[in-house]
Amino acid sequence: MNLESDRAEIIELFGRYADIADQKSFDELPRLVHTDPMVVDFESVAAIAPMETSLDDYVEILRGSFAPFLATHHVITGHVIDIDGDHATAHAHVRAEHWVPDELADGGANRWLVVGFYDNTAVRTENGWRFDRVKLTATYQENAGLLRASAP
């Protein structure tokens, strides 16, 4: 392994991470992106404290969380990767859009927008790099009430 290929592999994790939600690919992709267990921190959008979870439980959370959305689109850019042996920090900008059915929009906007940053950590495993911690910090949101409206 070298720094350039390690960096490329970690950046690719962000692409696969986005595809989990955007392609609703909950079976294969999570195992190519995350360790088991892992820590998730979406406190800035969901008001839930950071928590350690098994990968299987996280996949079920994802399935339920993204089921109500007609479509999502996550753009993750501006990657800053710092690697120290088998550990890395990965910072990136995110713009995530989530569309709900019109009946959930209740005559209003049907798109929930989240803009912010990911500050993740990754570890090298026998199967390659994997995120062991995902932290989203939202700096701006539009129509955040749609998250509550779409909750099961």
C-alpha distance (Angstrom), angle and dihedral (degrees) to the residues before:
residue distance angle dihedral
M1 . . .
N2 3.77 . .
L3 3.77 135.2 .
E4 3.81 94.1 -102.6
S5 3.81 95.8 50.9
D6 3.82 92.0 42.2
R7 3.81 90.1 52.5
A8 3.82 91.8 48.0
E9 3.80 91.4 49.9
I10 3.81 92.3 51.1
I11 3.81 91.8 48.2
E12 3.81 88.2 50.9
L13 3.82 88.2 55.7
F14 3.81 87.9 64.5
G15 3.81 90.6 53.6
R16 3.79 92.1 49.6
Y17 3.81 89.9 44.5
A18 3.82 90.3 56.4
D19 3.80 91.2 46.8
I20 3.82 91.6 57.1
A21 3.81 89.5 69.2
D22 3.80 101.0 25.8
Q23 3.80 94.5 50.0
K24 3.81 93.9 29.4
S25 3.79 86.8 -126.4
F26 3.79 99.0 161.1
D27 3.80 99.7 151.7
E28 3.81 110.0 57.8
L29 3.81 107.3 12.1
P30 3.81 101.7 60.7
R31 3.82 89.8 61.3
L32 3.81 89.7 52.1
V33 3.82 91.4 51.9
H34 3.82 109.6 35.1
T35 3.77 142.4 47.4
D36 3.77 121.5 -126.8
P37 2.98 111.4 -95.0
M38 3.79 105.9 25.1
V39 3.81 139.1 171.4
V40 3.79 120.9 -118.7
D41 3.79 124.3 -166.7
F42 3.80 115.7 -174.4
E43 3.79 93.7 144.3
S44 3.81 92.2 128.5
V45 3.83 92.1 62.5
A46 3.80 106.4 22.1
A47 3.82 103.1 31.4
I48 3.80 89.5 -129.5
A49 3.79 117.9 133.0
P50 3.82 117.4 -115.8
M51 3.78 110.3 -85.2
E52 3.76 141.7 -175.3
T53 3.77 112.2 -124.3
S54 3.77 139.1 172.7
L55 3.77 115.4 -106.8
D56 3.81 91.3 -116.8
D57 3.82 91.4 54.1
Y58 3.80 91.0 46.0
V59 3.81 91.0 52.4
E60 3.80 90.5 53.7
I61 3.81 90.3 48.7
L62 3.82 88.6 51.9
R63 3.81 92.8 48.4
G64 3.78 91.6 52.2
S65 3.79 95.2 41.4
F66 3.80 95.9 51.0
A67 3.82 99.4 35.5
P68 3.83 95.2 89.0
F69 3.81 94.6 53.2
L70 3.80 119.3 94.3
A71 3.79 88.9 -154.0
T72 3.79 141.0 -14.1
H73 3.78 131.5 -161.2
H74 3.80 123.3 -164.7
V75 3.80 119.9 -171.7
I76 3.81 112.1 -169.4
T77 3.81 117.2 -174.9
G78 3.79 145.3 147.9
H79 3.80 95.2 57.6
V80 3.79 117.7 -163.4
I81 3.79 110.6 -173.4
D82 3.81 124.8 -174.6
I83 3.80 115.6 -172.0
D84 3.79 125.8 -164.5
G85 3.79 109.7 176.5
D86 3.80 108.4 -65.7
H87 3.82 94.6 -9.2
A88 3.78 130.5 75.3
T89 3.77 142.2 177.1
A90 3.79 117.1 -142.6
H91 3.81 122.6 -164.6
A92 3.80 121.1 -175.9
H93 3.80 141.4 160.5
V94 3.81 118.1 -115.3
R95 3.78 136.5 -163.2
A96 3.79 110.2 -175.5
E97 3.79 124.2 -176.4
H98 3.80 124.0 -169.3
W99 3.82 124.0 -172.8
V100 3.79 122.6 -157.1
P101 3.82 128.5 -164.4
D102 3.80 113.9 -88.9
E103 3.80 92.2 -109.4
L104 3.82 89.8 62.0
A105 3.80 90.7 47.3
D106 3.82 88.6 60.5
G107 3.80 93.1 -146.9
G108 3.81 93.6 -47.0
A109 3.77 134.9 90.6
N110 3.79 115.0 -36.4
R111 3.82 98.3 -157.5
W112 3.79 127.8 84.6
L113 3.81 110.6 -160.1
V114 3.79 124.1 -162.8
V115 3.80 122.0 -174.3
G116 3.77 122.4 -178.1
F117 3.77 146.2 86.3
Y118 3.76 140.8 -58.4
D119 3.79 116.9 -142.0
N120 3.77 103.5 -175.6
T121 3.76 134.5 165.4
A122 3.78 124.0 -141.9
V123 3.78 135.6 -166.2
R124 3.77 131.1 -158.6
T125 3.80 109.8 -116.0
E126 3.79 131.4 -179.0
N127 3.84 85.6 -94.2
G128 3.81 95.9 48.4
W129 3.79 133.9 -91.8
R130 3.80 118.6 -18.9
F131 3.80 133.6 178.3
D132 3.79 110.5 -112.6
R133 3.82 93.3 177.0
V134 3.79 129.3 31.3
K135 3.79 118.8 -170.6
L136 3.79 123.5 179.5
T137 3.79 118.9 -166.4
A138 3.78 111.3 -169.0
T139 3.78 113.6 -151.9
Y140 3.80 96.1 176.1
Q141 3.80 137.0 14.0
E142 3.78 136.2 -177.7
N143 3.80 121.9 -158.2
A144 3.82 94.0 0.1
G145 3.81 87.9 167.3
L146 3.79 87.7 75.9
L147 3.79 88.4 71.1
R148 3.79 89.8 61.0
A149 3.81 91.9 41.8
S150 3.80 90.8 53.6
A151 3.83 95.3 47.2
P152 3.80 112.7 116.7
